Amino acid sequence: MAATAEYACQRCKCPFIARVADRKRGWARFCSKSCKASRQEQRTGQHAAYQARKAHRSDGHEGGEFSNAHLFSNEDHDCSKTDD
Ligand SMILES: [Zn+2]
């Protein structure tokens, strides 16, 4: 028999019984699967928004401008080389 204890759900604060071993592994944070799912969605949504903002910022600054300028100078260089 595994040892169990009562914990409060991290989403709805409802008390529920979970195995102590699971809790030590970082599991058993929620009373039900629906509580776990909605909590994870909230977290990943915030994370995705943060990543999108970060990606957008670095993309507009480095990615777009740099690759464009590189392509341009490369074409220019090739042209004058074949002309000579
Ligand atoms: Zn819950």
PDB file of the backbone (N, CA, C, O) and the ligand in Angstrom, with CONECT records:
HET     ZN  A 101       1
ATOM      1  N   MET A   1       0.842  -1.210   0.000  1.00  0.00           N
ATOM      2  CA  MET A   1       0.000   0.000   0.000  1.00  0.00           C
ATOM      3  C   MET A   1       0.866   1.246   0.000  1.00  0.00           C
ATOM      4  O   MET A   1       1.782   1.368   0.814  1.00  0.00           O
ATOM      5  N   ALA A   2       0.590   2.155  -0.891  1.00  0.00           N
ATOM      6  CA  ALA A   2       1.357   3.399  -0.968  1.00  0.00           C
ATOM      7  C   ALA A   2       0.814   4.418   0.016  1.00  0.00           C
ATOM      8  O   ALA A   2      -0.385   4.483   0.286  1.00  0.00           O
ATOM      9  N   ALA A   3       1.727   5.204   0.539  1.00  0.00           N
ATOM     10  CA  ALA A   3       1.317   6.252   1.477  1.00  0.00           C
ATOM     11  C   ALA A   3       0.614   7.373   0.735  1.00  0.00           C
ATOM     12  O   ALA A   3       1.068   7.802  -0.326  1.00  0.00           O
ATOM     13  N   THR A   4      -0.479   7.843   1.284  1.00  0.00           N
ATOM     14  CA  THR A   4      -1.209   8.944   0.661  1.00  0.00           C
ATOM     15  C   THR A   4      -1.378  10.081   1.663  1.00  0.00           C
ATOM     16  O   THR A   4      -1.250   9.895   2.873  1.00  0.00           O
ATOM     17  N   ALA A   5      -1.666  11.252   1.128  1.00  0.00           N
ATOM     18  CA  ALA A   5      -1.907  12.411   1.977  1.00  0.00           C
ATOM     19  C   ALA A   5      -2.892  13.340   1.273  1.00  0.00           C
ATOM     20  O   ALA A   5      -3.132  13.219   0.071  1.00  0.00           O
ATOM     21  N   GLU A   6      -3.448  14.254   2.029  1.00  0.00           N
ATOM     22  CA  GLU A   6      -4.412  15.179   1.438  1.00  0.00           C
ATOM     23  C   GLU A   6      -3.699  16.466   1.027  1.00  0.00           C
ATOM     24  O   GLU A   6      -2.966  17.067   1.812  1.00  0.00           O
ATOM     25  N   TYR A   7      -3.930  16.873  -0.217  1.00  0.00           N
ATOM     26  CA  TYR A   7      -3.332  18.105  -0.732  1.00  0.00           C
ATOM     27  C   TYR A   7      -4.416  19.005  -1.304  1.00  0.00           C
ATOM     28  O   TYR A   7      -5.517  18.551  -1.614  1.00  0.00           O
ATOM     29  N   ALA A   8      -4.093  20.276  -1.440  1.00  0.00           N
ATOM     30  CA  ALA A   8      -5.037  21.199  -2.062  1.00  0.00           C
ATOM     31  C   ALA A   8      -4.696  21.346  -3.539  1.00  0.00           C
ATOM     32  O   ALA A   8      -3.535  21.536  -3.902  1.00  0.00           O
ATOM     33  N   CYS A   9      -5.718  21.256  -4.385  1.00  0.00           N
ATOM     34  CA  CYS A   9      -5.535  21.409  -5.829  1.00  0.00           C
ATOM     35  C   CYS A   9      -4.988  22.804  -6.119  1.00  0.00           C
ATOM     36  O   CYS A   9      -5.447  23.791  -5.545  1.00  0.00           O
ATOM     37  N   GLN A  10      -4.014  22.876  -7.005  1.00  0.00           N
ATOM     38  CA  GLN A  10      -3.390  24.165  -7.296  1.00  0.00           C
ATOM     39  C   GLN A  10      -4.267  25.055  -8.162  1.00  0.00           C
ATOM     40  O   GLN A  10      -3.973  26.237  -8.340  1.00  0.00           O
ATOM     41  N   ARG A  11      -5.347  24.490  -8.702  1.00  0.00           N
ATOM     42  CA  ARG A  11      -6.234  25.332  -9.505  1.00  0.00           C
ATOM     43  C   ARG A  11      -7.499  25.720  -8.744  1.00  0.00           C
ATOM     44  O   ARG A  11      -7.816  26.903  -8.622  1.00  0.00           O
ATOM     45  N   CYS A  12      -8.227  24.715  -8.227  1.00  0.00           N
ATOM     46  CA  CYS A  12      -9.521  25.028  -7.603  1.00  0.00           C
ATOM     47  C   CYS A  12      -9.452  24.985  -6.084  1.00  0.00           C
ATOM     48  O   CYS A  12     -10.449  25.246  -5.410  1.00  0.00           O
ATOM     49  N   LYS A  13      -8.277  24.656  -5.537  1.00  0.00           N
ATOM     50  CA  LYS A  13      -8.052  24.619  -4.085  1.00  0.00           C
ATOM     51  C   LYS A  13      -8.833  23.518  -3.386  1.00  0.00           C
ATOM     52  O   LYS A  13      -8.884  23.489  -2.156  1.00  0.00           O
ATOM     53  N   CYS A  14      -9.435  22.620  -4.136  1.00  0.00           N
ATOM     54  CA  CYS A  14     -10.166  21.522  -3.526  1.00  0.00           C
ATOM     55  C   CYS A  14      -9.186  20.537  -2.907  1.00  0.00           C
ATOM     56  O   CYS A  14      -8.148  20.242  -3.499  1.00  0.00           O
ATOM     57  N   PRO A  15      -9.503  20.028  -1.727  1.00  0.00           N
ATOM     58  CA  PRO A  15      -8.641  18.999  -1.157  1.00  0.00           C
ATOM     59  C   PRO A  15      -8.828  17.684  -1.882  1.00  0.00           C
ATOM     60  O   PRO A  15      -9.948  17.317  -2.240  1.00  0.00           O
ATOM     61  N   PHE A  16      -7.735  16.976  -2.099  1.00  0.00           N
ATOM     62  CA  PHE A  16      -7.822  15.672  -2.741  1.00  0.00           C
ATOM     63  C   PHE A  16      -6.733  14.776  -2.194  1.00  0.00           C
ATOM     64  O   PHE A  16      -5.732  15.254  -1.659  1.00  0.00           O
ATOM     65  N   ILE A  17      -6.926  13.496  -2.325  1.00  0.00           N
ATOM     66  CA  ILE A  17      -5.971  12.523  -1.820  1.00  0.00           C
ATOM     67  C   ILE A  17      -5.017  12.117  -2.939  1.00  0.00           C
ATOM     68  O   ILE A  17      -5.442  11.745  -4.032  1.00  0.00           O
ATOM     69  N   ALA A  18      -3.745  12.194  -2.652  1.00  0.00           N
ATOM     70  CA  ALA A  18      -2.757  11.805  -3.645  1.00  0.00           C
ATOM     71  C   ALA A  18      -1.663  10.997  -2.972  1.00  0.00           C
ATOM     72  O   ALA A  18      -1.482  11.046  -1.756  1.00  0.00           O
ATOM     73  N   ARG A  19      -0.951  10.265  -3.780  1.00  0.00           N
ATOM     74  CA  ARG A  19       0.146   9.473  -3.235  1.00  0.00           C
ATOM     75  C   ARG A  19       1.345  10.382  -2.945  1.00  0.00           C
ATOM     76  O   ARG A  19       1.695  11.241  -3.753  1.00  0.00           O
ATOM     77  N   VAL A  20       1.951  10.183  -1.810  1.00  0.00           N
ATOM     78  CA  VAL A  20       3.099  10.987  -1.402  1.00  0.00           C
ATOM     79  C   VAL A  20       4.244  10.828  -2.386  1.00  0.00           C
ATOM     80  O   VAL A  20       4.950  11.791  -2.688  1.00  0.00           O
ATOM     81  N   ALA A  21       4.429   9.605  -2.888  1.00  0.00           N
ATOM     82  CA  ALA A  21       5.514   9.345  -3.847  1.00  0.00           C
ATOM     83  C   ALA A  21       5.301  10.151  -5.129  1.00  0.00           C
ATOM     84  O   ALA A  21       6.253  10.685  -5.697  1.00  0.00           O
ATOM     85  N   ASP A  22       4.049  10.235  -5.581  1.00  0.00           N
ATOM     86  CA  ASP A  22       3.752  11.010  -6.782  1.00  0.00           C
ATOM     87  C   ASP A  22       4.030  12.493  -6.535  1.00  0.00           C
ATOM     88  O   ASP A  22       4.581  13.192  -7.385  1.00  0.00           O
ATOM     89  N   ARG A  23       3.644  12.937  -5.379  1.00  0.00           N
ATOM     90  CA  ARG A  23       3.829  14.344  -5.026  1.00  0.00           C
ATOM     91  C   ARG A  23       5.328  14.718  -5.018  1.00  0.00           C
ATOM     92  O   ARG A  23       5.716  15.814  -5.423  1.00  0.00           O
ATOM     93  N   LYS A  24       6.130  13.792  -4.556  1.00  0.00           N
ATOM     94  CA  LYS A  24       7.575  14.044  -4.510  1.00  0.00           C
ATOM     95  C   LYS A  24       8.167  14.155  -5.901  1.00  0.00           C
ATOM     96  O   LYS A  24       9.187  14.814  -6.105  1.00  0.00           O
ATOM     97  N   ARG A  25       7.519  13.502  -6.857  1.00  0.00           N
ATOM     98  CA  ARG A  25       7.999  13.546  -8.236  1.00  0.00           C
ATOM     99  C   ARG A  25       7.488  14.782  -8.967  1.00  0.00           C
ATOM    100  O   ARG A  25       7.790  14.983 -10.143  1.00  0.00           O
ATOM    101  N   GLY A  26       6.728  15.592  -8.281  1.00  0.00           N
ATOM    102  CA  GLY A  26       6.188  16.775  -8.940  1.00  0.00           C
ATOM    103  C   GLY A  26       4.835  16.520  -9.571  1.00  0.00           C
ATOM    104  O   GLY A  26       4.307  17.372 -10.285  1.00  0.00           O
ATOM    105  N   TRP A  27       4.268  15.341  -9.308  1.00  0.00           N
ATOM    106  CA  TRP A  27       2.945  15.027  -9.834  1.00  0.00           C
ATOM    107  C   TRP A  27       1.914  15.379  -8.775  1.00  0.00           C
ATOM    108  O   TRP A  27       2.233  15.969  -7.743  1.00  0.00           O
ATOM    109  N   ALA A  28       0.660  15.000  -9.055  1.00  0.00           N
ATOM    110  CA  ALA A  28      -0.438  15.147  -8.108  1.00  0.00           C
ATOM    111  C   ALA A  28      -0.579  16.577  -7.608  1.00  0.00           C
ATOM    112  O   ALA A  28      -0.671  16.813  -6.404  1.00  0.00           O
ATOM    113  N   ARG A  29      -0.595  17.507  -8.513  1.00  0.00           N
ATOM    114  CA  ARG A  29      -0.781  18.908  -8.150  1.00  0.00           C
ATOM    115  C   ARG A  29      -2.240  19.330  -8.253  1.00  0.00           C
ATOM    116  O   ARG A  29      -2.636  20.372  -7.732  1.00  0.00           O
ATOM    117  N   PHE A  30      -3.022  18.515  -8.923  1.00  0.00           N
ATOM    118  CA  PHE A  30      -4.401  18.907  -9.189  1.00  0.00           C
ATOM    119  C   PHE A  30      -5.365  17.785  -8.822  1.00  0.00           C
ATOM    120  O   PHE A  30      -4.998  16.610  -8.831  1.00  0.00           O
ATOM    121  N   CYS A  31      -6.606  18.159  -8.497  1.00  0.00           N
ATOM    122  CA  CYS A  31      -7.583  17.185  -8.042  1.00  0.00           C
ATOM    123  C   CYS A  31      -8.128  16.363  -9.203  1.00  0.00           C
ATOM    124  O   CYS A  31      -8.591  15.240  -9.002  1.00  0.00           O
ATOM    125  N   SER A  32      -8.078  16.907 -10.405  1.00  0.00           N
ATOM    126  CA  SER A  32      -8.657  16.207 -11.547  1.00  0.00           C
ATOM    127  C   SER A  32      -7.902  16.553 -12.820  1.00  0.00           C
ATOM    128  O   SER A  32      -7.084  17.473 -12.848  1.00  0.00           O
ATOM    129  N   LYS A  33      -8.193  15.794 -13.875  1.00  0.00           N
ATOM    130  CA  LYS A  33      -7.511  16.036 -15.140  1.00  0.00           C
ATOM    131  C   LYS A  33      -7.935  17.369 -15.752  1.00  0.00           C
ATOM    132  O   LYS A  33      -7.135  18.037 -16.408  1.00  0.00           O
ATOM    133  N   SER A  34      -9.177  17.751 -15.540  1.00  0.00           N
ATOM    134  CA  SER A  34      -9.644  19.010 -16.124  1.00  0.00           C
ATOM    135  C   SER A  34      -8.965  20.202 -15.460  1.00  0.00           C
ATOM    136  O   SER A  34      -8.677  21.201 -16.119  1.00  0.00           O
ATOM    137  N   CYS A  35      -8.707  20.100 -14.158  1.00  0.00           N
ATOM    138  CA  CYS A  35      -7.986  21.165 -13.467  1.00  0.00           C
ATOM    139  C   CYS A  35      -6.556  21.242 -13.997  1.00  0.00           C
ATOM    140  O   CYS A  35      -6.033  22.336 -14.213  1.00  0.00           O
ATOM    141  N   LYS A  36      -5.945  20.129 -14.200  1.00  0.00           N
ATOM    142  CA  LYS A  36      -4.578  20.104 -14.709  1.00  0.00           C
ATOM    143  C   LYS A  36      -4.521  20.673 -16.118  1.00  0.00           C
ATOM    144  O   LYS A  36      -3.622  21.449 -16.443  1.00  0.00           O
ATOM    145  N   ALA A  37      -5.477  20.290 -16.953  1.00  0.00           N
ATOM    146  CA  ALA A  37      -5.484  20.736 -18.348  1.00  0.00           C
ATOM    147  C   ALA A  37      -5.663  22.247 -18.437  1.00  0.00           C
ATOM    148  O   ALA A  37      -4.957  22.905 -19.202  1.00  0.00           O
ATOM    149  N   SER A  38      -6.590  22.805 -17.673  1.00  0.00           N
ATOM    150  CA  SER A  38      -6.833  24.239 -17.791  1.00  0.00           C
ATOM    151  C   SER A  38      -5.673  25.035 -17.216  1.00  0.00           C
ATOM    152  O   SER A  38      -5.362  26.129 -17.686  1.00  0.00           O
ATOM    153  N   ARG A  39      -5.045  24.481 -16.207  1.00  0.00           N
ATOM    154  CA  ARG A  39      -3.889  25.179 -15.637  1.00  0.00           C
ATOM    155  C   ARG A  39      -2.717  25.182 -16.624  1.00  0.00           C
ATOM    156  O   ARG A  39      -2.021  26.188 -16.759  1.00  0.00           O
ATOM    157  N   GLN A  40      -2.502  24.073 -17.303  1.00  0.00           N
ATOM    158  CA  GLN A  40      -1.406  23.980 -18.263  1.00  0.00           C
ATOM    159  C   GLN A  40      -1.654  24.881 -19.462  1.00  0.00           C
ATOM    160  O   GLN A  40      -0.722  25.485 -19.993  1.00  0.00           O
ATOM    161  N   GLU A  41      -2.894  24.971 -19.882  1.00  0.00           N
ATOM    162  CA  GLU A  41      -3.240  25.818 -21.015  1.00  0.00           C
ATOM    163  C   GLU A  41      -2.936  27.276 -20.683  1.00  0.00           C
ATOM    164  O   GLU A  41      -2.424  28.021 -21.519  1.00  0.00           O
ATOM    165  N   GLN A  42      -3.253  27.666 -19.471  1.00  0.00           N
ATOM    166  CA  GLN A  42      -2.991  29.025 -19.032  1.00  0.00           C
ATOM    167  C   GLN A  42      -1.495  29.311 -19.062  1.00  0.00           C
ATOM    168  O   GLN A  42      -1.060  30.371 -19.513  1.00  0.00           O
ATOM    169  N   ARG A  43      -0.727  28.361 -18.579  1.00  0.00           N
ATOM    170  CA  ARG A  43       0.727  28.555 -18.515  1.00  0.00           C
ATOM    171  C   ARG A  43       1.344  28.593 -19.905  1.00  0.00           C
ATOM    172  O   ARG A  43       2.139  29.483 -20.205  1.00  0.00           O
ATOM    173  N   THR A  44       0.988  27.640 -20.755  1.00  0.00           N
ATOM    174  CA  THR A  44       1.591  27.575 -22.085  1.00  0.00           C
ATOM    175  C   THR A  44       1.145  28.756 -22.934  1.00  0.00           C
ATOM    176  O   THR A  44       1.889  29.226 -23.795  1.00  0.00           O
ATOM    177  N   GLY A  45      -0.076  29.237 -22.688  1.00  0.00           N
ATOM    178  CA  GLY A  45      -0.555  30.393 -23.436  1.00  0.00           C
ATOM    179  C   GLY A  45       0.288  31.614 -23.147  1.00  0.00           C
ATOM    180  O   GLY A  45       0.657  32.360 -24.054  1.00  0.00           O
ATOM    181  N   GLN A  46       0.588  31.811 -21.878  1.00  0.00           N
ATOM    182  CA  GLN A  46       1.424  32.945 -21.495  1.00  0.00           C
ATOM    183  C   GLN A  46       2.829  32.779 -22.051  1.00  0.00           C
ATOM    184  O   GLN A  46       3.447  33.742 -22.505  1.00  0.00           O
ATOM    185  N   HIS A  47       3.319  31.568 -22.011  1.00  0.00           N
ATOM    186  CA  HIS A  47       4.673  31.297 -22.471  1.00  0.00           C
ATOM    187  C   HIS A  47       4.758  31.529 -23.982  1.00  0.00           C
ATOM    188  O   HIS A  47       5.726  32.112 -24.470  1.00  0.00           O
ATOM    189  N   ALA A  48       3.758  31.076 -24.707  1.00  0.00           N
ATOM    190  CA  ALA A  48       3.741  31.233 -26.166  1.00  0.00           C
ATOM    191  C   ALA A  48       3.711  32.712 -26.529  1.00  0.00           C
ATOM    192  O   ALA A  48       4.386  33.140 -27.465  1.00  0.00           O
ATOM    193  N   ALA A  49       2.940  33.480 -25.801  1.00  0.00           N
ATOM    194  CA  ALA A  49       2.850  34.919 -26.074  1.00  0.00           C
ATOM    195  C   ALA A  49       4.190  35.588 -25.818  1.00  0.00           C
ATOM    196  O   ALA A  49       4.603  36.479 -26.560  1.00  0.00           O
ATOM    197  N   TYR A  50       4.847  35.163 -24.791  1.00  0.00           N
ATOM    198  CA  TYR A  50       6.165  35.720 -24.462  1.00  0.00           C
ATOM    199  C   TYR A  50       7.178  35.354 -25.535  1.00  0.00           C
ATOM    200  O   TYR A  50       7.983  36.187 -25.951  1.00  0.00           O
ATOM    201  N   GLN A  51       7.133  34.110 -25.979  1.00  0.00           N
ATOM    202  CA  GLN A  51       8.063  33.658 -27.019  1.00  0.00           C
ATOM    203  C   GLN A  51       7.796  34.393 -28.331  1.00  0.00           C
ATOM    204  O   GLN A  51       8.730  34.748 -29.050  1.00  0.00           O
ATOM    205  N   ALA A  52       6.530  34.618 -28.637  1.00  0.00           N
ATOM    206  CA  ALA A  52       6.172  35.296 -29.884  1.00  0.00           C
ATOM    207  C   ALA A  52       6.700  36.727 -29.869  1.00  0.00           C
ATOM    208  O   ALA A  52       7.207  37.222 -30.876  1.00  0.00           O
ATOM    209  N   ARG A  53       6.578  37.374 -28.736  1.00  0.00           N
ATOM    210  CA  ARG A  53       7.071  38.745 -28.632  1.00  0.00           C
ATOM    211  C   ARG A  53       8.583  38.794 -28.778  1.00  0.00           C
ATOM    212  O   ARG A  53       9.134  39.681 -29.430  1.00  0.00           O
ATOM    213  N   LYS A  54       9.233  37.834 -28.165  1.00  0.00           N
ATOM    214  CA  LYS A  54      10.687  37.764 -28.227  1.00  0.00           C
ATOM    215  C   LYS A  54      11.144  37.493 -29.659  1.00  0.00           C
ATOM    216  O   LYS A  54      12.061  38.144 -30.162  1.00  0.00           O
ATOM    217  N   ALA A  55      10.498  36.529 -30.308  1.00  0.00           N
ATOM    218  CA  ALA A  55      10.862  36.142 -31.666  1.00  0.00           C
ATOM    219  C   ALA A  55      10.613  37.296 -32.626  1.00  0.00           C
ATOM    220  O   ALA A  55      11.420  37.556 -33.519  1.00  0.00           O
ATOM    221  N   HIS A  56       9.500  37.982 -32.440  1.00  0.00           N
ATOM    222  CA  HIS A  56       9.153  39.089 -33.326  1.00  0.00           C
ATOM    223  C   HIS A  56      10.185  40.199 -33.216  1.00  0.00           C
ATOM    224  O   HIS A  56      10.570  40.803 -34.217  1.00  0.00           O
ATOM    225  N   ARG A  57      10.622  40.459 -32.012  1.00  0.00           N
ATOM    226  CA  ARG A  57      11.569  41.541 -31.785  1.00  0.00           C
ATOM    227  C   ARG A  57      12.918  41.247 -32.451  1.00  0.00           C
ATOM    228  O   ARG A  57      13.477  42.101 -33.140  1.00  0.00           O
ATOM    229  N   SER A  58      13.429  40.042 -32.240  1.00  0.00           N
ATOM    230  CA  SER A  58      14.746  39.700 -32.793  1.00  0.00           C
ATOM    231  C   SER A  58      14.649  39.502 -34.296  1.00  0.00           C
ATOM    232  O   SER A  58      15.617  39.739 -35.019  1.00  0.00           O
ATOM    233  N   ASP A  59      13.481  39.065 -34.774  1.00  0.00           N
ATOM    234  CA  ASP A  59      13.313  38.818 -36.201  1.00  0.00           C
ATOM    235  C   ASP A  59      13.350  40.135 -36.978  1.00  0.00           C
ATOM    236  O   ASP A  59      14.027  40.245 -38.000  1.00  0.00           O
ATOM    237  N   GLY A  60      12.622  41.122 -36.484  1.00  0.00           N
ATOM    238  CA  GLY A  60      12.570  42.408 -37.168  1.00  0.00           C
ATOM    239  C   GLY A  60      13.908  43.110 -37.127  1.00  0.00           C
ATOM    240  O   GLY A  60      14.238  43.882 -38.026  1.00  0.00           O
ATOM    241  N   HIS A  61      14.669  42.850 -36.105  1.00  0.00           N
ATOM    242  CA  HIS A  61      15.937  43.560 -35.950  1.00  0.00           C
ATOM    243  C   HIS A  61      17.071  42.881 -36.715  1.00  0.00           C
ATOM    244  O   HIS A  61      17.763  43.514 -37.513  1.00  0.00           O
ATOM    245  N   GLU A  62      17.248  41.609 -36.466  1.00  0.00           N
ATOM    246  CA  GLU A  62      18.382  40.903 -37.064  1.00  0.00           C
ATOM    247  C   GLU A  62      17.998  40.163 -38.344  1.00  0.00           C
ATOM    248  O   GLU A  62      18.495  40.460 -39.430  1.00  0.00           O
ATOM    249  N   GLY A  63      17.081  39.171 -38.177  1.00  0.00           N
ATOM    250  CA  GLY A  63      16.746  38.261 -39.267  1.00  0.00           C
ATOM    251  C   GLY A  63      16.409  38.975 -40.566  1.00  0.00           C
ATOM    252  O   GLY A  63      17.085  38.772 -41.574  1.00  0.00           O
ATOM    253  N   GLY A  64      15.379  39.803 -40.558  1.00  0.00           N
ATOM    254  CA  GLY A  64      14.898  40.447 -41.777  1.00  0.00           C
ATOM    255  C   GLY A  64      15.955  41.318 -42.425  1.00  0.00           C
ATOM    256  O   GLY A  64      16.297  41.108 -43.589  1.00  0.00           O
ATOM    257  N   GLU A  65      16.465  42.265 -41.717  1.00  0.00           N
ATOM    258  CA  GLU A  65      17.398  43.229 -42.293  1.00  0.00           C
ATOM    259  C   GLU A  65      18.688  42.567 -42.759  1.00  0.00           C
ATOM    260  O   GLU A  65      19.171  42.816 -43.863  1.00  0.00           O
ATOM    261  N   PHE A  66      19.225  41.731 -41.905  1.00  0.00           N
ATOM    262  CA  PHE A  66      20.526  41.138 -42.200  1.00  0.00           C
ATOM    263  C   PHE A  66      20.487  40.271 -43.451  1.00  0.00           C
ATOM    264  O   PHE A  66      21.338  40.402 -44.331  1.00  0.00           O
ATOM    265  N   SER A  67      19.477  39.367 -43.529  1.00  0.00           N
ATOM    266  CA  SER A  67      19.410  38.450 -44.665  1.00  0.00           C
ATOM    267  C   SER A  67      19.135  39.232 -45.943  1.00  0.00           C
ATOM    268  O   SER A  67      19.606  38.849 -47.014  1.00  0.00           O
ATOM    269  N   ASN A  68      18.392  40.301 -45.846  1.00  0.00           N
ATOM    270  CA  ASN A  68      18.096  41.118 -47.015  1.00  0.00           C
ATOM    271  C   ASN A  68      19.360  41.800 -47.543  1.00  0.00           C
ATOM    272  O   ASN A  68      19.636  41.785 -48.743  1.00  0.00           O
ATOM    273  N   ALA A  69      20.108  42.387 -46.637  1.00  0.00           N
ATOM    274  CA  ALA A  69      21.312  43.112 -47.028  1.00  0.00           C
ATOM    275  C   ALA A  69      22.338  42.142 -47.599  1.00  0.00           C
ATOM    276  O   ALA A  69      23.059  42.461 -48.545  1.00  0.00           O
ATOM    277  N   HIS A  70      22.391  40.965 -47.014  1.00  0.00           N
ATOM    278  CA  HIS A  70      23.346  39.962 -47.464  1.00  0.00           C
ATOM    279  C   HIS A  70      23.024  39.516 -48.880  1.00  0.00           C
ATOM    280  O   HIS A  70      23.910  39.368 -49.722  1.00  0.00           O
ATOM    281  N   LEU A  71      21.731  39.305 -49.123  1.00  0.00           N
ATOM    282  CA  LEU A  71      21.291  38.865 -50.432  1.00  0.00           C
ATOM    283  C   LEU A  71      21.622  39.929 -51.472  1.00  0.00           C
ATOM    284  O   LEU A  71      22.049  39.621 -52.586  1.00  0.00           O
ATOM    285  N   PHE A  72      21.420  41.158 -51.094  1.00  0.00           N
ATOM    286  CA  PHE A  72      21.637  42.275 -52.013  1.00  0.00           C
ATOM    287  C   PHE A  72      23.116  42.385 -52.406  1.00  0.00           C
ATOM    288  O   PHE A  72      23.458  42.441 -53.587  1.00  0.00           O
ATOM    289  N   SER A  73      23.969  42.414 -51.402  1.00  0.00           N
ATOM    290  CA  SER A  73      25.395  42.594 -51.679  1.00  0.00           C
ATOM    291  C   SER A  73      25.959  41.400 -52.443  1.00  0.00           C
ATOM    292  O   SER A  73      26.895  41.534 -53.231  1.00  0.00           O
ATOM    293  N   ASN A  74      25.377  40.241 -52.198  1.00  0.00           N
ATOM    294  CA  ASN A  74      25.836  39.042 -52.891  1.00  0.00           C
ATOM    295  C   ASN A  74      25.527  39.138 -54.382  1.00  0.00           C
ATOM    296  O   ASN A  74      26.362  38.817 -55.227  1.00  0.00           O
ATOM    297  N   GLU A  75      24.315  39.585 -54.685  1.00  0.00           N
ATOM    298  CA  GLU A  75      23.889  39.716 -56.069  1.00  0.00           C
ATOM    299  C   GLU A  75      24.752  40.743 -56.788  1.00  0.00           C
ATOM    300  O   GLU A  75      25.196  40.534 -57.917  1.00  0.00           O
ATOM    301  N   ASP A  76      24.973  41.850 -56.105  1.00  0.00           N
ATOM    302  CA  ASP A  76      25.749  42.940 -56.672  1.00  0.00           C
ATOM    303  C   ASP A  76      27.155  42.479 -57.007  1.00  0.00           C
ATOM    304  O   ASP A  76      27.699  42.775 -58.070  1.00  0.00           O
ATOM    305  N   HIS A  77      27.719  41.750 -56.072  1.00  0.00           N
ATOM    306  CA  HIS A  77      29.089  41.261 -56.221  1.00  0.00           C
ATOM    307  C   HIS A  77      29.198  40.296 -57.400  1.00  0.00           C
ATOM    308  O   HIS A  77      30.136  40.355 -58.195  1.00  0.00           O
ATOM    309  N   ASP A  78      28.210  39.408 -57.486  1.00  0.00           N
ATOM    310  CA  ASP A  78      28.212  38.413 -58.562  1.00  0.00           C
ATOM    311  C   ASP A  78      28.115  39.076 -59.927  1.00  0.00           C
ATOM    312  O   ASP A  78      28.781  38.676 -60.882  1.00  0.00           O
ATOM    313  N   CYS A  79      27.279  40.087 -59.996  1.00  0.00           N
ATOM    314  CA  CYS A  79      27.044  40.774 -61.268  1.00  0.00           C
ATOM    315  C   CYS A  79      28.335  41.416 -61.796  1.00  0.00           C
ATOM    316  O   CYS A  79      28.726  41.225 -62.948  1.00  0.00           O
ATOM    317  N   SER A  80      28.978  42.182 -60.908  1.00  0.00           N
ATOM    318  CA  SER A  80      30.177  42.906 -61.355  1.00  0.00           C
ATOM    319  C   SER A  80      31.291  41.911 -61.696  1.00  0.00           C
ATOM    320  O   SER A  80      32.159  42.189 -62.524  1.00  0.00           O
ATOM    321  N   LYS A  81      31.247  40.775 -61.056  1.00  0.00           N
ATOM    322  CA  LYS A  81      32.293  39.783 -61.294  1.00  0.00           C
ATOM    323  C   LYS A  81      32.154  39.173 -62.692  1.00  0.00           C
ATOM    324  O   LYS A  81      33.143  38.977 -63.397  1.00  0.00           O
ATOM    325  N   THR A  82      30.921  38.881 -63.074  1.00  0.00           N
ATOM    326  CA  THR A  82      30.690  38.287 -64.395  1.00  0.00           C
ATOM    327  C   THR A  82      30.885  39.316 -65.508  1.00  0.00           C
ATOM    328  O   THR A  82      31.232  38.969 -66.637  1.00  0.00           O
ATOM    329  N   ASP A  83      30.654  40.608 -65.166  1.00  0.00           N
ATOM    330  CA  ASP A  83      30.858  41.671 -66.145  1.00  0.00           C
ATOM    331  C   ASP A  83      32.340  41.842 -66.480  1.00  0.00           C
ATOM    332  O   ASP A  83      32.721  42.128 -67.615  1.00  0.00           O
ATOM    333  N   ASP A  84      33.146  41.658 -65.459  1.00  0.00           N
ATOM    334  CA  ASP A  84      34.580  41.802 -65.683  1.00  0.00           C
ATOM    335  C   ASP A  84      35.076  40.600 -66.463  1.00  0.00           C
ATOM    336  O   ASP A  84      36.266  40.508 -66.767  1.00  0.00           O
TER     337      ASP A  84
HETATM  338 ZN    ZN A 101      -9.063  21.065  -8.833  1.00  0.00          ZN2+
END
